Amino acid sequence: MRSVLFDVDGVLVHGYTAQMERRRRWDEHLLADLGIDPSAFRDLFIKQVFEKEVLTGRKAFLSALEETLPQLGFHGSPFIVASYWLNRDSHLNMQLLEVVRHLRRTGRIRLYVATNQEHMRAFHLWNRHGFENLFDDMFHAARLGALKPERAFFERVANKLGPQDEPPVFFDDSEAVVEAANAFGWEGVLYHNLADCTEHPWISRELSQ
């Protein structure tokens, strides 16, 4: 039974992706809706706190927001901003999820999510958006204490997967992550569109059976 893993943003979710031509912004109307300048939010919160501490699980998402938002002129509940972000950053790739559903029905494949996420969004995707019905587990950065493309991320996922008869297949939108996956001994596949998955030789064969 082979393991197949999928990244979230740019793969399972249409959103922030390394491929600029496909990127969808959740914060496009943040200033008009909540009075928070998106550029300032990215510079002060995402780059300084979120990427360095929240994604790796060293600081809770809500606590980090509560500390930072007053500096951006927002004095309401951090839940408001968290909810706004989560709800606008959940444009699911329904076509790919249908392929995942088909693969799951074969009973011959173990399906996983492997992603740079903090705990709240990971649970949001798992519980609210039905990932729990499609995947066997989600390996996210805050849970592992490591970020892709660090080798530690792959080592910790591999430890949770256990012994494998074949190299896991991993679909990701980042060239650096795909290269790191291949260097680790997995089969990394760069994802641009649905065909990158459905026309993969092994996946295509499984879908046709």
N, C-alpha and C positions, 0 to 999 in steps of 0.2 A: 504494500500500500504506500503510494508516494505522497509526499507532503507538497502542497502548493500554497504559497504565501502571497498576499497582496498588500501593497501600501495603501494608505487612505487618500491623502490630498493629491490630486492629479491622476488617481487611479480609481478607487472606489467612490470617491467624492470629487465632483467638479468644483475646484476651488483654487487655493494657493498651490501653484505647481512651479517646478523649476523651468517649465517650458512657457516662456512669456506669452506666446501667441494663444495659449489655452487658459491663461490665468483668469480666475474670477475673484473679484474683491468682495469681501463681506462688509468692509468698512466704507464703502463708497458714499453712503448717506449718513455716516456717523455724526458729522458736524451738524447737519440739519435736524437729525432725529434726537440726539442726546447732547449736542453742544460741545462735543469733544473733537478737536482737530485730529484727523487720522494720521497725519504726518508726525505730529507731536506724540501721539499715542504709540506709534511704531518706534520712534526714537527713544522715548523715555521708558515705555513699558515693555514692548516686545523685545527690542534688542538688548536692553539693559537688565531686565528682570526675568521676563518670560523665557527667553531662549537659554539664559545662563542658569536659572535656578528652578523655574517652574517645570519646564519640560523634563528635567532630570529628577524631579520628585523631591528636591531639597526644600522647596517652599510651596505651600498650597496656593492654588489659583486664586481663590477668593481673598485670602489674606494678602497676597501680592497686589491684587486690584485695590483693596481697601487702603493699602499704604500709598499707592501711586496716584489714584484718581483725583484726590484733592489738589495735587500739583498740576493737574490738567484742567482745573476749574470745575470738576464734577463732584458734588457733595451728597449725592444720593446713595442708595444702597449698591454695593458691588454686585448684588444679584441681578440688578437691572442690566448692567453692562454684560455680565456673563451670559445671561439669557439672550440678550440681543445678539451677541457674538455666535453663540451655539446655534441659534435658530437660523441665522443668515449664512452659516458656513456648513450647511448640511444638504447641498444639492447633490443627491445621490446619483451615481452612474447606474441608472436602472437597467440598461442593456447589459452591462458587465455583471451586475448582480443576478440577472436572469441566467447568465452563463454559469455563474457560481452555483446557482440553484440546480441547474442541470447536472453539473459535475457532482454535486452532493448526492443526487439521486442515484448515481452509479454505484455508490457504496464502496468504491475502490480508491478513494482519494481522501486524504486528510486536509482540511482547508483552514487556513489561518490568516489573521491580519498581523502585519508587522509594521509599526509606524512610530514616528516621533510625535507623541501626544502626551498631554498631562492627564491626570486621573479623571477629571470631571468630563472632558469631552470624550474620552475613551468610553466611559460608562454611558454617556449620552448616546453615542453611536451604537453601543452594544445593546442597550436596553430599549431606548425609544425608537431607534431606526431599524431594529430587527436583525442586527448582526448576530445576535444570539441564536437565531433560527437557521443561520447559514454557515457559521464558522465554528470550529472546535475550540478556538481560543483566540485571544488578542494579546499580542506581545507589544506593549507600548513603552516608550522611553522612560516615563516616570516609574513604571513598575520594575524596569530592568536597571535603572540608574545609569543608563548609557544611551547615547544618541547614534543613529546611523549618520555617517558611514563608519563609525568607530568599530574596530575589531571586537571590542568588548560587547557591543550590541549583538553581533552574530554569535559570539561564544555563548552568551547567556540564553539566546533563543535556542541554539543547538542543544544546550543542556536540558532545556525544557522539552524539546522535541524527542530527545532520546535517540537511540541508534536508528539509522536510516538505511534501507536497502539500496536506495538511489538518492542522488543529490536532490535536495529540495529545489523546486522551481520558484523563483521570486520575481514578481512583477513590480517594478518601481519606475517612477517618472524621472529620477535623477541619475545622470550618467555616473556620477561619483559613487552613488550607492550601488548601482549595478556592477561597477568595476570592483567595489569592495566585496560584494557578494560572490562574484566569480573568483576573486583572490582567496576567499575563504573556502572555496570548494563547492559552492552552490551553483546552480544555473540561474544567473541573473538575466532578466529580460527587460529591456527598456520599453516602457509603455507610452505610446502616443495616442493610440485609439484601439477600438475593440478588436480589430484584426490582429493586433500584436498578441492578443491572447488566443482568439479562436483559430488563427492560422499557425500557431505554434505546433510543430509536428506531433508532439506527444499529446497535447491538449486536444488537438483536432481529432486524433485517433480515439481518444476517450469519448469525445462528444458524439462520434459517429457510431459508437457501439450501442 
